[in-house]
Amino acid sequence: MTDLLAVILAAGKGTRMKSALPKVLHSIGGKPMVEHVLNAAQTAGAKRKVVVVGFGAESVETTLGTQAEYVIQAEQLGTGHAVMQAGDLLQGFDGTVMVLCGDTPLLRGQTLTKLVAEHQALQASATVLTACMTDPTGYGRVIRDDNGQILKIVEQKDATSSELAVNEVNTGIYCFDRAALFDALRSINCNNMQGEYYLTDVIDILVKSQGKAKVYAVQVDDVEETLGINSRMHLAEAEKILRRRKLVSLMDNGVTIMDIDSTFIDDQVCIEPDTVIYPFTWIEGATTIGRGSAIGPNSRIQNSSIGENTTLHFTYAHDCQIGNGVTVGPYVHLRPNTVLADGVKIGNFVEVKNSQVGTGSKIPHLSYIGDTDMGEKVNIGSGTITVNYDGKKKHRTILEDGAFIGCNTNLVAPVTVGKGAYVAAGSTITKDVPSDALGVARARQSNIEGWVNRK
C-alpha cells in the first residue's frame, strides 16, 4: 500500500445547530465528533491527518492539539475550495489522499480501510464511498458503467427520471491519487448558483479525461455510518447509534448490560468481563472497570479507575481510583483525587474528597472526609466531619492505622490521630491524639433537676 493522508473538512459553523460552538466539536459518545473521524482515519492507516478549519478554528485546534495538522479556510467557498487550502501542506506527498467530513462520527475505521484498499488495488484516480438508501431524496445519484466505473454523480435537481430511480448516492467521502486530485482542482470553477467550488466537480473532470483516469465507487455496508450531523436532532440520533454500538461490543466481550435503553457508556470506556452494569448508569471519559464488578443502578462514573469485584450503587464518582473488593453506596459522592484501597467500605450518605483511604478502612454512613490521609483498618463513626477549611486554606487530617473515630466527631485540621487511638463520640478534636490514647473533647454533662416544672 502507498502512503495514506487524510484531509478532514471541519471549517463550517453548522448554523442549524444554533450554537457558538463549532459543529464538529459537539460531543457524541464522550468526545467531539471530529475526533471520531480522526480515529477512523488512524485505524485506516492514515500517517498524517490534516484538518481544514474555519469557524472557531482556535477552539478546534486547541481541542484536537497534536492529533492533526491544520490549514485555514478563511471563507467557506465549498468542499473543493476547502481541499485546495491543503495544497501547500501536501507538496511532496506522493500517495493516496482520503477526504473525510468532520461531521460523520459514525464512520468506522474498517469501512475506510476497505475503501483505501480497493482504491489502491484498482490504481484508481478517485474512488467514491457510496451508500444505497431506501429513500435517496436530496442526495446526488451515482451513475456507473457496466464495469463499475463511475460515469457521473448527478444532483437530484439535474437527474432524469431513470437516474432518479437509482438509490446509490454519494456520501462525500473519497480517496484520490494526490496528483490527479490537484490537477483537477485547478480546473474547477464556481460558476453555479451558490458561487462555490465543489469537490464533486473533480469527479466529473476525471471521468471526462478521455480514459486517462479511472473513477470507481465502493458501497458502504451500513448506511448509518455515513450520516452527517447538521442539527441537534441528528446529534441525538447519532448518539443513540454510537452508544448502542458500544453496549453491543461490551456484551459481546462478556459484560452484562441489564437494560440497554437506560445505560450510557462512552466510547473510550474499558470494562472487563463478568461485570454487571445496572440500569440508569452513566460511565464516561477515561474510565476502566475490572472483572466481576457491579455498577449501578442510578450511578455516574467519570474518568475513574475501578478494580475487580467492586460494587458501586447509587454513586457519583469522578476522577477517582477505587481498588479491588470495595463496596460503595448508596448515595455516595466520591470527588476528585479520592483513592480507595482494596477492601474499603463506603456506606450511605458519605462524601469523600482528595483523600487516601487505606486497605480495609470503613466510612459506613453520614460523614464528610476531605483532604485526609487515612491508614489501614480505620473505623469512622456516623456523622464524622473532617473540618478541612479555615476560610483561607485547606488543611489535612491524618488518621493512622487502626484509629477508631466515634460518632458525631469533628476533626479540625491540621490534626493527627495516632495509630490505634480512639476518639470519643461527640468530640471536637483540635489537637493531635497520640497512638493508643483516647481523645475526648466535649463539655461535661449537667442535669438540672425540676427544670421542666419550673418552666
FIKOL-482270 format. One record per residue (C-alpha): x negated, y, z. Coordinates in nm, 2 decimals. Each point is the difference from the previous one (the first is absolute). Layout:
<atoms>
@x X | y Y | z Z
...
</atoms>
This chain:
<atoms>
@x 0.00 | y 0.00 | z 0.00
@x -0.11 | y 0.35 | z -0.07
@x -0.01 | y 0.27 | z 0.26
@x 0.34 | y 0.13 | z 0.12
@x 0.08 | y 0.35 | z 0.11
@x 0.34 | y 0.12 | z 0.12
@x 0.15 | y 0.34 | z -0.05
@x 0.30 | y 0.07 | z 0.23
@x 0.23 | y 0.28 | z -0.09
@x 0.10 | y 0.18 | z 0.32
@x 0.03 | y 0.37 | z -0.08
@x 0.37 | y 0.04 | z 0.00
@x 0.20 | y 0.17 | z 0.28
@x 0.30 | y -0.23 | z -0.01
@x 0.27 | y 0.27 | z 0.02
@x 0.28 | y -0.25 | z 0.06
@x -0.17 | y -0.10 | z 0.33
@x 0.07 | y 0.36 | z 0.12
@x -0.31 | y -0.01 | z 0.21
@x -0.31 | y 0.22 | z 0.07
@x -0.20 | y -0.33 | z -0.01
@x -0.13 | y -0.12 | z -0.33
@x 0.21 | y -0.28 | z -0.13
@x -0.28 | y -0.26 | z 0.00
@x -0.07 | y 0.06 | z 0.37
@x 0.34 | y -0.11 | z 0.11
@x -0.04 | y -0.31 | z 0.22
@x 0.12 | y -0.34 | z -0.09
@x -0.09 | y -0.32 | z 0.19
@x -0.21 | y 0.21 | z 0.23
@x -0.23 | y 0.18 | z -0.25
@x 0.03 | y 0.26 | z -0.28
@x 0.15 | y -0.14 | z -0.31
@x -0.31 | y 0.10 | z -0.21
@x -0.21 | y -0.21 | z 0.24
@x 0.19 | y -0.31 | z -0.10
@x -0.08 | y 0.08 | z -0.37
@x -0.37 | y 0.04 | z 0.09
@x 0.00 | y -0.34 | z 0.18
@x 0.17 | y -0.17 | z -0.30
@x -0.27 | y 0.15 | z -0.23
@x -0.27 | y -0.12 | z 0.24
@x 0.14 | y -0.35 | z -0.01
@x 0.00 | y 0.00 | z -0.38
@x -0.37 | y 0.07 | z 0.01
@x -0.02 | y 0.38 | z -0.06
@x -0.35 | y 0.10 | z 0.10
@x 0.10 | y 0.37 | z -0.01
@x 0.33 | y 0.17 | z 0.07
@x 0.06 | y 0.35 | z -0.13
@x 0.30 | y 0.19 | z 0.14
@x 0.14 | y 0.29 | z -0.20
@x 0.13 | y 0.25 | z 0.26
@x 0.20 | y 0.32 | z -0.04
@x 0.27 | y 0.10 | z 0.25
@x -0.14 | y -0.04 | z 0.35
@x -0.33 | y -0.10 | z -0.13
@x -0.19 | y 0.07 | z 0.32
@x 0.25 | y -0.21 | z 0.20
@x -0.04 | y -0.29 | z -0.24
@x -0.38 | y 0.01 | z 0.01
@x 0.00 | y 0.03 | z 0.38
@x 0.23 | y -0.29 | z 0.04
@x -0.18 | y -0.24 | z -0.24
@x -0.35 | y 0.12 | z 0.08
@x -0.27 | y -0.21 | z -0.16
@x 0.24 | y -0.26 | z -0.14
@x -0.01 | y 0.18 | z -0.33
@x -0.15 | y 0.27 | z -0.22
@x 0.21 | y 0.31 | z -0.09
@x 0.08 | y 0.22 | z -0.29
@x 0.24 | y 0.30 | z 0.00
@x 0.29 | y 0.05 | z -0.24
@x 0.07 | y 0.36 | z 0.08
@x 0.30 | y 0.01 | z -0.23
@x 0.22 | y -0.30 | z -0.03
@x 0.03 | y -0.02 | z -0.38
@x 0.08 | y -0.37 | z -0.04
@x -0.16 | y -0.34 | z 0.04
@x -0.23 | y 0.03 | z -0.29
@x -0.13 | y 0.33 | z 0.13
@x -0.05 | y -0.16 | z 0.34
@x -0.23 | y -0.27 | z -0.14
@x -0.19 | y 0.26 | z -0.20
@x -0.11 | y 0.16 | z 0.33
@x -0.20 | y -0.31 | z 0.08
@x -0.20 | y 0.02 | z -0.33
@x -0.31 | y 0.16 | z 0.14
@x -0.01 | y -0.25 | z 0.29
@x 0.02 | y -0.29 | z -0.23
@x -0.29 | y 0.11 | z -0.22
@x -0.23 | y -0.29 | z -0.04
@x 0.25 | y -0.26 | z 0.11
@x 0.04 | y -0.28 | z -0.25
@x 0.27 | y -0.23 | z 0.11
@x 0.37 | y -0.03 | z 0.07
@x 0.20 | y 0.30 | z 0.13
@x 0.32 | y -0.11 | z 0.19
@x 0.25 | y 0.29 | z 0.04
@x 0.24 | y -0.03 | z 0.29
@x 0.27 | y 0.21 | z 0.16
@x -0.05 | y 0.11 | z 0.36
@x 0.37 | y -0.04 | z 0.07
@x 0.02 | y -0.38 | z -0.07
@x -0.08 | y -0.15 | z 0.35
@x 0.16 | y -0.34 | z -0.07
@x -0.26 | y -0.08 | z -0.27
@x -0.19 | y -0.32 | z 0.08
@x -0.37 | y -0.05 | z -0.06
@x 0.07 | y -0.34 | z -0.16
@x 0.21 | y 0.17 | z -0.26
@x -0.27 | y 0.24 | z -0.09
@x -0.26 | y -0.28 | z -0.01
@x 0.21 | y -0.17 | z -0.26
@x 0.04 | y 0.32 | z -0.20
@x -0.37 | y 0.06 | z 0.00
@x -0.09 | y -0.36 | z -0.08
@x 0.23 | y -0.01 | z -0.31
@x -0.11 | y 0.34 | z -0.12
@x -0.36 | y -0.10 | z 0.01
@x 0.06 | y -0.35 | z -0.14
@x 0.18 | y 0.15 | z -0.30
@x -0.27 | y 0.27 | z -0.04
@x 0.29 | y 0.25 | z -0.02
@x -0.02 | y 0.37 | z -0.04
@x 0.30 | y 0.04 | z 0.22
@x 0.22 | y -0.24 | z 0.20
@x 0.33 | y 0.12 | z 0.15
@x 0.16 | y -0.15 | z 0.31
@x 0.36 | y -0.05 | z -0.08
@x 0.32 | y -0.12 | z 0.18
@x 0.32 | y -0.16 | z -0.12
@x 0.30 | y 0.17 | z 0.16
@x 0.36 | y -0.10 | z 0.01
@x 0.08 | y 0.37 | z -0.04
@x -0.28 | y 0.18 | z -0.18
@x 0.20 | y 0.32 | z -0.03
@x -0.24 | y 0.30 | z 0.01
@x -0.32 | y -0.19 | z -0.07
@x -0.22 | y 0.00 | z -0.31
@x 0.05 | y -0.32 | z -0.19
@x -0.30 | y -0.22 | z -0.10
@x 0.03 | y -0.11 | z -0.36
@x -0.24 | y -0.29 | z -0.10
@x -0.09 | y -0.18 | z -0.32
@x 0.01 | y -0.37 | z -0.05
@x -0.36 | y -0.04 | z 0.14
@x 0.09 | y 0.18 | z 0.33
@x -0.18 | y 0.32 | z -0.09
@x 0.18 | y 0.32 | z 0.07
@x 0.15 | y 0.18 | z -0.29
@x 0.12 | y 0.30 | z 0.20
@x 0.15 | y 0.12 | z 0.32
@x 0.32 | y 0.18 | z -0.08
@x 0.18 | y 0.23 | z 0.25
@x 0.37 | y -0.07 | z 0.04
@x 0.11 | y 0.32 | z -0.16
@x -0.19 | y -0.09 | z -0.31
@x 0.08 | y -0.37 | z -0.02
@x 0.22 | y -0.17 | z -0.26
@x 0.29 | y -0.23 | z 0.11
@x -0.22 | y -0.31 | z -0.06
@x -0.28 | y 0.16 | z 0.20
@x 0.24 | y 0.09 | z 0.28
@x 0.08 | y -0.37 | z 0.03
@x -0.36 | y -0.07 | z 0.10
@x -0.03 | y -0.04 | z 0.38
@x -0.38 | y 0.00 | z 0.02
@x -0.11 | y 0.34 | z 0.13
@x -0.32 | y 0.20 | z 0.06
@x -0.10 | y 0.02 | z 0.36
@x -0.26 | y 0.27 | z -0.04
@x -0.29 | y -0.23 | z 0.10
@x -0.27 | y -0.07 | z -0.25
@x -0.35 | y -0.13 | z -0.08
@x -0.21 | y 0.17 | z -0.26
@x -0.33 | y -0.03 | z -0.16
@x -0.17 | y 0.32 | z 0.12
@x -0.12 | y 0.11 | z -0.34
@x 0.33 | y -0.07 | z -0.17
@x 0.19 | y 0.18 | z 0.27
@x -0.20 | y 0.33 | z -0.01
@x -0.02 | y 0.00 | z -0.38
@x 0.38 | y -0.02 | z -0.01
@x 0.04 | y 0.26 | z 0.28
@x -0.18 | y 0.25 | z -0.22
@x 0.28 | y -0.04 | z -0.26
@x 0.31 | y 0.04 | z 0.21
@x 0.19 | y 0.33 | z 0.02
@x 0.28 | y 0.16 | z 0.21
@x 0.24 | y 0.06 | z -0.29
@x 0.30 | y -0.12 | z 0.19
@x 0.29 | y 0.14 | z 0.19
@x -0.19 | y -0.02 | z 0.33
@x -0.32 | y 0.14 | z -0.13
@x -0.20 | y -0.28 | z 0.15
@x -0.27 | y -0.25 | z -0.11
@x 0.14 | y -0.35 | z 0.03
@x -0.22 | y -0.31 | z 0.05
@x 0.26 | y -0.20 | z -0.21
@x -0.12 | y 0.21 | z -0.30
@x -0.34 | y -0.18 | z 0.04
@x 0.18 | y -0.33 | z -0.06
@x 0.16 | y 0.14 | z -0.31
@x -0.33 | y 0.13 | z -0.13
@x -0.18 | y -0.33 | z 0.06
@x 0.28 | y -0.20 | z -0.17
@x -0.02 | y 0.21 | z -0.31
@x -0.38 | y -0.01 | z -0.02
@x 0.02 | y -0.23 | z -0.31
@x -0.10 | y -0.33 | z 0.17
@x -0.30 | y 0.14 | z 0.19
@x 0.17 | y -0.03 | z 0.33
@x 0.20 | y -0.28 | z 0.17
@x 0.28 | y 0.09 | z 0.24
@x 0.16 | y -0.28 | z 0.21
@x 0.25 | y -0.03 | z 0.28
@x 0.00 | y -0.21 | z 0.31
@x 0.33 | y -0.06 | z 0.18
@x 0.02 | y 0.03 | z 0.38
@x 0.15 | y -0.30 | z 0.17
@x 0.19 | y 0.20 | z 0.26
@x 0.15 | y 0.32 | z -0.12
@x 0.02 | y 0.14 | z 0.35
@x -0.38 | y 0.05 | z 0.00
@x 0.03 | y 0.28 | z -0.25
@x 0.26 | y 0.20 | z 0.18
@x -0.10 | y 0.37 | z 0.03
@x 0.08 | y 0.21 | z 0.30
@x 0.18 | y 0.32 | z -0.08
@x 0.24 | y 0.06 | z 0.29
@x 0.05 | y -0.09 | z 0.36
@x 0.25 | y -0.27 | z -0.11
@x -0.27 | y -0.16 | z -0.22
@x -0.24 | y 0.02 | z 0.30
@x 0.24 | y -0.18 | z 0.22
@x 0.07 | y -0.27 | z -0.26
@x -0.37 | y -0.06 | z -0.06
@x -0.07 | y 0.00 | z 0.38
@x 0.26 | y -0.28 | z 0.04
@x -0.16 | y -0.20 | z -0.29
@x -0.36 | y 0.04 | z 0.13
@x 0.09 | y -0.09 | z 0.36
@x 0.19 | y -0.31 | z -0.11
@x -0.31 | y -0.11 | z -0.19
@x -0.20 | y 0.04 | z 0.31
@x 0.24 | y -0.20 | z 0.21
@x 0.02 | y -0.28 | z -0.25
@x -0.38 | y -0.01 | z -0.02
@x -0.02 | y -0.03 | z 0.39
@x 0.26 | y -0.27 | z 0.01
@x -0.18 | y -0.19 | z -0.28
@x -0.31 | y 0.01 | z 0.23
@x 0.17 | y -0.14 | z 0.31
@x 0.15 | y 0.31 | z 0.18
@x 0.36 | y -0.02 | z 0.11
@x 0.21 | y 0.30 | z -0.08
@x 0.34 | y -0.04 | z 0.17
@x 0.19 | y 0.26 | z -0.20
@x -0.16 | y 0.14 | z -0.31
@x 0.26 | y 0.28 | z -0.03
@x -0.10 | y 0.16 | z 0.34
@x -0.37 | y -0.06 | z -0.01
@x -0.24 | y 0.26 | z -0.14
@x -0.37 | y -0.09 | z -0.05
@x -0.26 | y 0.22 | z -0.18
@x -0.20 | y -0.14 | z -0.29
@x -0.34 | y 0.00 | z 0.18
@x 0.12 | y -0.18 | z 0.32
@x -0.16 | y -0.34 | z 0.07
@x 0.20 | y -0.27 | z 0.19
@x -0.13 | y -0.35 | z 0.07
@x 0.22 | y -0.31 | z -0.03
@x 0.25 | y -0.12 | z 0.27
@x 0.07 | y 0.36 | z 0.11
@x 0.37 | y 0.08 | z 0.03
@x 0.13 | y 0.35 | z -0.09
@x 0.34 | y 0.08 | z 0.15
@x 0.26 | y 0.24 | z -0.15
@x -0.02 | y 0.37 | z 0.00
@x -0.38 | y 0.01 | z 0.02
@x -0.24 | y 0.24 | z -0.18
@x -0.36 | y -0.10 | z -0.05
@x -0.21 | y 0.27 | z -0.16
@x -0.34 | y 0.11 | z -0.11
@x -0.32 | y -0.20 | z 0.07
@x 0.16 | y -0.24 | z 0.24
@x -0.12 | y -0.36 | z 0.05
@x 0.19 | y -0.27 | z 0.19
@x -0.14 | y -0.33 | z 0.11
@x 0.14 | y -0.35 | z -0.03
@x 0.30 | y -0.11 | z 0.21
@x 0.11 | y 0.35 | z 0.11
@x 0.35 | y 0.12 | z 0.04
@x 0.08 | y 0.37 | z -0.09
@x 0.34 | y 0.16 | z 0.05
@x 0.28 | y 0.05 | z 0.00
@x 0.03 | y 0.37 | z -0.01
@x -0.37 | y 0.07 | z -0.01
@x -0.23 | y 0.23 | z -0.19
@x -0.37 | y -0.07 | z -0.04
@x -0.24 | y 0.24 | z -0.17
@x -0.38 | y -0.04 | z -0.07
@x -0.05 | y -0.26 | z 0.27
@x -0.18 | y -0.32 | z 0.05
@x 0.20 | y -0.28 | z 0.17
@x -0.15 | y -0.33 | z 0.10
@x 0.13 | y -0.36 | z 0.00
@x 0.30 | y -0.13 | z 0.19
@x 0.10 | y 0.35 | z 0.11
@x 0.35 | y 0.13 | z 0.05
@x 0.12 | y 0.35 | z -0.06
@x 0.37 | y 0.07 | z 0.03
@x 0.18 | y 0.34 | z 0.01
@x -0.34 | y 0.16 | z -0.03
@x -0.15 | y 0.31 | z -0.17
@x -0.38 | y -0.05 | z -0.04
@x -0.23 | y 0.22 | z -0.20
@x -0.37 | y 0.00 | z -0.05
@x -0.05 | y -0.27 | z 0.27
@x -0.20 | y -0.32 | z 0.05
@x 0.19 | y -0.29 | z 0.15
@x -0.16 | y -0.33 | z 0.09
@x 0.11 | y -0.36 | z 0.00
@x 0.28 | y -0.13 | z 0.22
@x 0.12 | y 0.34 | z 0.09
@x 0.37 | y 0.07 | z 0.09
@x 0.14 | y 0.35 | z -0.06
@x 0.35 | y 0.13 | z 0.05
@x 0.28 | y 0.07 | z 0.00
@x 0.00 | y 0.38 | z -0.04
@x -0.37 | y 0.06 | z 0.00
@x -0.20 | y 0.28 | z -0.16
@x -0.37 | y -0.08 | z -0.08
@x -0.16 | y 0.33 | z -0.11
@x -0.33 | y 0.05 | z -0.19
@x -0.33 | y -0.15 | z 0.14
@x 0.18 | y -0.25 | z 0.22
@x -0.20 | y -0.32 | z 0.02
@x 0.17 | y -0.30 | z 0.16
@x -0.22 | y -0.30 | z 0.07
@x 0.10 | y -0.37 | z -0.01
@x 0.28 | y -0.11 | z 0.23
@x 0.13 | y 0.35 | z 0.09
@x 0.36 | y 0.04 | z 0.09
@x 0.18 | y 0.33 | z -0.06
@x 0.36 | y 0.01 | z 0.13
@x 0.30 | y 0.21 | z -0.07
@x 0.00 | y 0.38 | z -0.01
@x -0.38 | y 0.04 | z 0.00
@x -0.21 | y 0.25 | z -0.18
@x -0.38 | y -0.05 | z -0.05
@x -0.23 | y 0.25 | z -0.17
@x -0.37 | y 0.02 | z -0.07
@x -0.07 | y -0.28 | z 0.26
@x -0.19 | y -0.33 | z 0.03
@x 0.20 | y -0.27 | z 0.17
@x -0.21 | y -0.30 | z 0.10
@x 0.06 | y -0.37 | z -0.04
@x 0.30 | y -0.13 | z 0.19
@x 0.11 | y 0.33 | z 0.14
@x 0.36 | y 0.08 | z 0.05
@x 0.21 | y 0.32 | z -0.03
@x 0.34 | y -0.15 | z 0.05
@x 0.24 | y 0.30 | z -0.02
@x 0.08 | y 0.37 | z 0.03
@x -0.36 | y 0.13 | z -0.01
@x -0.21 | y 0.26 | z -0.19
@x -0.36 | y -0.10 | z -0.04
@x -0.21 | y 0.27 | z -0.18
@x -0.37 | y 0.05 | z -0.04
@x -0.07 | y -0.31 | z 0.21
@x -0.28 | y -0.26 | z 0.01
@x 0.16 | y -0.31 | z 0.16
@x -0.19 | y -0.31 | z 0.08
@x 0.10 | y -0.37 | z 0.01
@x 0.30 | y -0.13 | z 0.19
@x 0.12 | y 0.34 | z 0.12
@x 0.36 | y 0.01 | z 0.12
@x 0.19 | y 0.33 | z -0.05
@x 0.32 | y 0.04 | z 0.22
@x 0.32 | y 0.14 | z -0.14
@x 0.01 | y 0.38 | z -0.03
@x -0.38 | y 0.05 | z -0.01
@x -0.12 | y 0.32 | z -0.17
@x -0.35 | y 0.10 | z -0.09
@x 0.00 | y 0.37 | z 0.04
@x -0.26 | y 0.08 | z -0.27
@x 0.06 | y 0.36 | z -0.09
@x -0.08 | y 0.30 | z 0.22
@x 0.14 | y 0.26 | z -0.24
@x -0.33 | y 0.06 | z -0.18
@x -0.18 | y -0.33 | z -0.03
@x 0.07 | y -0.38 | z -0.01
@x -0.17 | y -0.21 | z 0.26
@x -0.05 | y -0.38 | z 0.02
@x 0.11 | y -0.25 | z 0.26
@x -0.21 | y -0.31 | z 0.07
@x 0.16 | y -0.31 | z 0.14
@x -0.26 | y -0.27 | z 0.06
@x 0.05 | y -0.38 | z -0.02
@x 0.27 | y -0.14 | z 0.22
@x 0.14 | y 0.33 | z 0.13
@x 0.36 | y -0.01 | z 0.12
@x 0.20 | y 0.32 | z -0.04
@x 0.32 | y 0.02 | z 0.21
@x 0.33 | y 0.12 | z -0.14
@x 0.08 | y 0.37 | z -0.05
@x -0.37 | y 0.11 | z 0.02
@x -0.15 | y 0.31 | z -0.15
@x -0.37 | y -0.03 | z -0.09
@x -0.13 | y 0.36 | z -0.04
@x -0.30 | y -0.01 | z -0.24
@x -0.29 | y 0.00 | z 0.01
@x 0.02 | y -0.28 | z 0.24
@x -0.13 | y -0.36 | z 0.04
@x 0.16 | y -0.30 | z 0.18
@x -0.27 | y -0.25 | z 0.07
@x -0.02 | y -0.37 | z -0.06
@x 0.26 | y -0.20 | z 0.19
@x 0.13 | y 0.32 | z 0.17
@x 0.37 | y 0.06 | z 0.09
@x 0.20 | y 0.31 | z -0.02
@x 0.31 | y 0.02 | z 0.23
@x 0.34 | y 0.05 | z -0.17
@x 0.11 | y 0.36 | z -0.01
@x -0.35 | y 0.15 | z 0.02
@x -0.14 | y 0.30 | z -0.18
@x -0.37 | y -0.09 | z -0.04
@x -0.24 | y 0.30 | z -0.05
@x -0.32 | y -0.16 | z 0.13
@x -0.19 | y -0.31 | z -0.10
@x 0.11 | y -0.33 | z 0.16
@x -0.31 | y -0.22 | z 0.08
@x -0.01 | y -0.36 | z -0.10
@x 0.21 | y -0.24 | z 0.23
@x 0.15 | y 0.31 | z 0.18
@x 0.36 | y 0.10 | z 0.04
@x 0.09 | y 0.35 | z -0.11
@x 0.29 | y 0.16 | z 0.17
@x 0.10 | y 0.36 | z -0.08
@x 0.36 | y 0.07 | z 0.12
@x 0.16 | y 0.20 | z 0.28
@x 0.09 | y -0.20 | z 0.32
@x 0.37 | y -0.07 | z 0.02
@x 0.21 | y 0.18 | z 0.26
@x 0.36 | y -0.10 | z 0.10
@x 0.22 | y 0.27 | z 0.16
@x 0.27 | y -0.18 | z 0.21
@x 0.35 | y 0.14 | z -0.02
@x -0.07 | y 0.24 | z -0.29
@x 0.30 | y -0.10 | z -0.20
@x 0.25 | y 0.06 | z 0.29
@x -0.15 | y 0.34 | z 0.07
@x 0.04 | y 0.11 | z -0.36
</atoms>
